[in-house]
Amino acid sequence: FFLSLFLLKKPIKNVLGVVLSVGEKTFTIFVPSLGLSTRAFVDEHKDRFEISLQGEDGKRQIMMQRKGGQVVGQGTDHRTSQVCAKVFAKLKVSCYCKEKAPIDVKVLVEGNWDGN
C-alpha cells in the first residue's frame, strides 16, 4: 500500500524485471530493486505492443511486437522492437501506482533488459 502511494508521486522507470510465470492474459514479474513480485496484464500493453501467445502450459511465452517499430534512438535492432515474456526472461519495466481501485503497483514492460 505504502509503496503504491510512493509510486503515485515518483514512478520508477527502466528497472530490471524478471518473469516468473506466464499465463494466457497475465505474467508475473519480480522487480529485484523493490523486492516486489506482481502480475502484469497483457491488456495494459495493447496500446504499445501487438501481442501473441505461443507455446503450451510448460513453455508458454508472450511475444510483444512494438507498434510502430523500434524505440527512438535505438537503430533497427530487432531486440528493441520485439519482447519475449517467458520464464526467467529479463525485461526493462517501469513501476507505477494503479489509477483505479484497489490501490496497487502496476508494472509495464518497456522492452528487453540491456543491462543499464
C-alpha positions as CSV (number, residue, x, y, z in Angstrom):
1,F,0.0,0.0,0.0
2,F,2.7,2.5,1.0
3,L,4.9,1.6,-2.0
4,S,1.9,2.3,-4.3
5,L,1.4,5.7,-2.7
6,F,5.1,6.4,-3.2
7,L,4.9,5.4,-6.9
8,L,1.9,7.7,-7.3
9,K,4.2,10.7,-6.8
10,K,7.5,9.2,-8.1
11,P,7.1,6.4,-10.6
12,I,10.2,4.2,-11.1
13,K,11.2,3.8,-14.7
14,N,13.5,1.4,-16.6
15,V,14.4,-1.1,-13.9
16,L,15.1,-4.9,-14.1
17,G,12.1,-7.2,-14.0
18,V,12.4,-11.0,-14.2
19,V,9.4,-13.0,-15.5
20,L,8.5,-15.8,-13.0
21,S,5.4,-17.3,-14.7
22,V,3.4,-16.8,-17.9
23,G,-0.4,-17.3,-18.2
24,E,-2.7,-16.6,-21.1
25,K,-3.6,-13.0,-20.2
26,T,-1.1,-12.2,-17.4
27,F,2.5,-12.8,-16.4
28,T,4.2,-12.5,-13.0
29,I,7.2,-10.2,-12.8
30,F,9.7,-9.9,-10.0
31,V,11.4,-6.5,-9.6
32,P,14.5,-7.1,-7.5
33,S,15.2,-3.4,-6.8
34,L,11.9,-3.2,-5.0
35,G,11.6,-6.7,-3.7
36,L,8.3,-6.8,-5.4
37,S,6.5,-9.6,-7.3
38,T,3.4,-8.6,-9.1
39,R,1.2,-9.6,-12.0
40,A,1.4,-7.7,-15.4
41,F,-1.7,-7.7,-17.5
42,V,-1.4,-8.2,-21.3
43,D,-4.4,-5.8,-21.9
44,E,-2.4,-2.9,-20.3
45,H,0.2,-3.3,-23.0
46,K,-2.0,-3.4,-26.1
47,D,-1.7,0.3,-26.8
48,R,2.1,-0.1,-27.4
49,F,2.5,-3.7,-28.5
50,E,1.0,-6.3,-30.8
51,I,0.7,-9.3,-28.6
52,S,0.6,-13.0,-29.4
53,L,0.6,-16.1,-27.1
54,Q,2.9,-19.0,-28.1
55,G,3.6,-22.5,-26.7
56,E,1.9,-24.8,-24.3
57,D,1.5,-24.7,-20.5
58,G,5.1,-25.6,-19.5
59,K,6.8,-23.5,-22.3
60,R,4.3,-20.7,-22.8
61,Q,5.6,-17.3,-23.8
62,I,4.0,-14.0,-24.7
63,M,5.5,-12.3,-27.8
64,M,5.2,-8.5,-27.8
65,Q,6.0,-6.6,-31.1
66,R,6.3,-2.9,-30.6
67,K,3.7,-0.9,-32.6
68,G,5.5,1.5,-35.0
69,G,8.8,-0.4,-35.0
70,Q,11.8,0.4,-32.9
71,V,12.4,2.6,-29.9
72,V,13.5,6.0,-31.0
73,G,17.3,6.3,-31.0
74,Q,17.8,2.5,-30.8
75,G,18.5,1.9,-34.5
76,T,17.0,-1.1,-36.4
77,D,17.9,-3.9,-34.0
78,H,15.0,-6.4,-33.7
79,R,15.7,-6.7,-29.9
80,T,14.4,-3.2,-29.4
81,S,11.1,-3.8,-31.2
82,Q,10.3,-7.4,-30.1
83,V,9.9,-8.5,-26.5
84,C,9.5,-12.1,-25.4
85,A,8.0,-12.6,-22.0
86,K,9.0,-16.2,-21.0
87,V,10.0,-17.7,-17.7
88,F,13.3,-16.1,-16.4
89,A,13.4,-13.5,-19.2
90,K,14.9,-10.2,-18.1
91,L,12.8,-7.2,-19.1
92,K,13.1,-3.5,-18.7
93,V,10.0,-2.4,-16.7
94,S,8.5,0.7,-15.2
95,C,6.5,0.7,-11.9
96,Y,3.5,2.9,-11.3
97,C,0.5,3.2,-9.0
98,K,-2.7,1.8,-10.5
99,E,-5.1,4.6,-11.5
100,K,-8.2,2.6,-10.4
101,A,-9.2,0.9,-7.1
102,P,-7.8,-1.1,-5.5
103,I,-4.6,0.8,-5.0
104,D,-1.7,-1.4,-6.0
105,V,1.5,-1.4,-8.0
106,K,1.3,-1.6,-11.8
107,V,4.2,-2.8,-13.8
108,L,4.5,-2.0,-17.5
109,V,7.1,-3.6,-19.9
110,E,9.3,-1.1,-21.6
111,G,11.5,-3.5,-23.6
112,N,14.3,-6.1,-23.2
113,W,16.8,-5.7,-20.4
114,D,20.0,-4.3,-21.8
115,G,22.0,-4.2,-18.5
116,N,21.7,-0.5,-18.0
